[in-house]
Amino acid sequence: MITEHTQAESSGDSAQPECSALSSNLTIEAPSTPPLATRWVVPGVLYIVATPMGNLADMSARAIAVLQGVDVIACEDTRHARKLLAHFAIHNRVVALHEHNEAARAMQIATFLSDGQAVALISDAGTPAISDPGSLLVRRLAELGHTVSPIPGACAAITALSASGLDTQHFWFEGFLPAKAQGREARLLELVHLPATLIFYEAPHRIRAMLHAVCVTLGGERQAVIGREITKRFESFIRGTLTQVCAALDDNSLPERGEFVVMIEGRAPTARAPDEGIAVARLMDALIAEQAPASMIARVLTKLTPLKRNEAYALVQTRLGGSDKADAG
């Protein structure tokens, strides 16, 4: 297993000199050139604006100009958004749009657009509507005939995948798995056969239970890459088999802090059939329920499955370690 740490710029003060320079550069234009907002903001359009995941220097010049030029900015959390906007001297009207009010807010924003106002949508970090509110808003506005225009930028899934070394031609973005153990396992069983890199998001308080479930259901031998705190000061990547990655949680090589992107290699054409992986998980659960010793369970798995002894034992330890916490998410 390989652990990589990079000292990315902090999202705090250390990034501000670069961002201040970026903001000041926006005003350096020939007198005859129209302001950036005038060129890039059209009345009656909704702009989907990507914002930095943590490093403020990742904010694009066009994103800043659009946010400066629109009439209204819709965001997940107005307090969080105002800190970002204030950094770039953006003081436009801000309204909240989250999972609990998205339907009602969509109709209000449709009225804004019909009245000739330009609106931007941002999330707390990254690209809106990707595992964040926004898809319902876009769908409703498109149905009403309004124009929706994306302003590209940071996206945790694609950013992490580019540094993973896994298959980048074929990948499946899953986002967050169900929080409850039963729903999580059911969804993983639907993904177990996919021959594409699997990409998940996970929160720190659920990362242990999630990785235990993935290890058991998909098989501990699959290669995995875990990205943590991407673009932030303590950015790190951990690479290895799922069994090794789960073990890293136990020795604190993988701290349960920050935001995680979990990437797992897809099922190889020569890999065992999906139902065999399901049988392994059920066999382990049955033996654990009978309070069989870990060494005995590992011996049984070695005899009945293609797993090697050390792989089987590590898998059993992972299952035992996660079984008490699987329903805590």
ChimeraX attribute file (.defattr): number of C-alpha atoms within 10 A of each C-alpha:
attribute: neighborCount
match mode: 1-to-1
recipient: residues
	/A:1	15
	/A:2	10
	/A:3	15
	/A:4	10
	/A:5	12
	/A:6	13
	/A:7	11
	/A:8	18
	/A:9	20
	/A:10	18
	/A:11	18
	/A:12	12
	/A:13	11
	/A:14	15
	/A:15	19
	/A:16	18
	/A:17	12
	/A:18	15
	/A:19	20
	/A:20	15
	/A:21	11
	/A:22	18
	/A:23	20
	/A:24	11
	/A:25	11
	/A:26	14
	/A:27	10
	/A:28	8
	/A:29	11
	/A:30	8
	/A:31	7
	/A:32	6
	/A:33	9
	/A:34	11
	/A:35	15
	/A:36	18
	/A:37	17
	/A:38	14
	/A:39	13
	/A:40	14
	/A:41	24
	/A:42	18
	/A:43	17
	/A:44	22
	/A:45	22
	/A:46	29
	/A:47	25
	/A:48	24
	/A:49	26
	/A:50	25
	/A:51	27
	/A:52	23
	/A:53	23
	/A:54	23
	/A:55	21
	/A:56	26
	/A:57	21
	/A:58	19
	/A:59	22
	/A:60	20
	/A:61	13
	/A:62	19
	/A:63	22
	/A:64	21
	/A:65	21
	/A:66	24
	/A:67	26
	/A:68	22
	/A:69	24
	/A:70	24
	/A:71	20
	/A:72	22
	/A:73	27
	/A:74	24
	/A:75	23
	/A:76	22
	/A:77	16
	/A:78	15
	/A:79	12
	/A:80	13
	/A:81	21
	/A:82	18
	/A:83	12
	/A:84	16
	/A:85	17
	/A:86	11
	/A:87	14
	/A:88	21
	/A:89	15
	/A:90	16
	/A:91	14
	/A:92	16
	/A:93	12
	/A:94	20
	/A:95	17
	/A:96	16
	/A:97	24
	/A:98	17
	/A:99	11
	/A:100	9
	/A:101	11
	/A:102	18
	/A:103	15
	/A:104	11
	/A:105	17
	/A:106	19
	/A:107	15
	/A:108	12
	/A:109	23
	/A:110	22
	/A:111	13
	/A:112	19
	/A:113	21
	/A:114	15
	/A:115	11
	/A:116	13
	/A:117	19
	/A:118	23
	/A:119	28
	/A:120	27
	/A:121	28
	/A:122	25
	/A:123	27
	/A:124	20
	/A:125	19
	/A:126	22
	/A:127	26
	/A:128	23
	/A:129	17
	/A:130	15
	/A:131	14
	/A:132	17
	/A:133	21
	/A:134	25
	/A:135	13
	/A:136	14
	/A:137	22
	/A:138	21
	/A:139	14
	/A:140	15
	/A:141	19
	/A:142	13
	/A:143	9
	/A:144	12
	/A:145	10
	/A:146	17
	/A:147	15
	/A:148	16
	/A:149	14
	/A:150	15
	/A:151	16
	/A:152	15
	/A:153	17
	/A:154	21
	/A:155	17
	/A:156	21
	/A:157	22
	/A:158	14
	/A:159	14
	/A:160	22
	/A:161	22
	/A:162	11
	/A:163	12
	/A:164	22
	/A:165	12
	/A:166	20
	/A:167	16
	/A:168	14
	/A:169	7
	/A:170	12
	/A:171	19
	/A:172	17
	/A:173	16
	/A:174	14
	/A:175	17
	/A:176	15
	/A:177	18
	/A:178	15
	/A:179	16
	/A:180	15
	/A:181	19
	/A:182	12
	/A:183	12
	/A:184	19
	/A:185	20
	/A:186	13
	/A:187	14
	/A:188	17
	/A:189	17
	/A:190	10
	/A:191	19
	/A:192	20
	/A:193	19
	/A:194	17
	/A:195	16
	/A:196	20
	/A:197	23
	/A:198	24
	/A:199	23
	/A:200	19
	/A:201	20
	/A:202	20
	/A:203	16
	/A:204	13
	/A:205	14
	/A:206	18
	/A:207	22
	/A:208	23
	/A:209	26
	/A:210	27
	/A:211	22
	/A:212	26
	/A:213	23
	/A:214	22
	/A:215	24
	/A:216	25
	/A:217	24
	/A:218	25
	/A:219	26
	/A:220	24
	/A:221	18
	/A:222	19
	/A:223	20
	/A:224	28
	/A:225	27
	/A:226	24
	/A:227	27
	/A:228	25
	/A:229	19
	/A:230	22
	/A:231	25
	/A:232	22
	/A:233	19
	/A:234	15
	/A:235	19
	/A:236	20
	/A:237	22
	/A:238	22
	/A:239	20
	/A:240	19
	/A:241	20
	/A:242	28
	/A:243	28
	/A:244	23
	/A:245	25
	/A:246	29
	/A:247	20
	/A:248	17
	/A:249	15
	/A:250	13
	/A:251	9
	/A:252	9
	/A:253	13
	/A:254	20
	/A:255	13
	/A:256	16
	/A:257	12
	/A:258	16
	/A:259	19
	/A:260	23
	/A:261	25
	/A:262	25
	/A:263	25
	/A:264	26
	/A:265	24
	/A:266	24
	/A:267	21
	/A:268	13
	/A:269	10
	/A:270	6
	/A:271	12
	/A:272	14
	/A:273	13
	/A:274	18
	/A:275	13
	/A:276	15
	/A:277	20
	/A:278	17
	/A:279	13
	/A:280	20
	/A:281	20
	/A:282	14
	/A:283	16
	/A:284	23
	/A:285	17
	/A:286	13
	/A:287	15
	/A:288	17
	/A:289	9
	/A:290	9
	/A:291	10
	/A:292	12
	/A:293	11
	/A:294	20
	/A:295	14
	/A:296	13
	/A:297	22
	/A:298	23
	/A:299	16
	/A:300	16
	/A:301	22
	/A:302	17
	/A:303	11
	/A:304	11
	/A:305	14
	/A:306	12
	/A:307	19
	/A:308	14
	/A:309	16
	/A:310	12
	/A:311	19
	/A:312	27
	/A:313	21
	/A:314	19
	/A:315	30
	/A:316	25
	/A:317	20
	/A:318	25
	/A:319	23
	/A:320	16
	/A:321	17
	/A:322	20
	/A:323	17
	/A:324	10
	/A:325	15
	/A:326	21
	/A:327	14
	/A:328	13
	/A:329	15
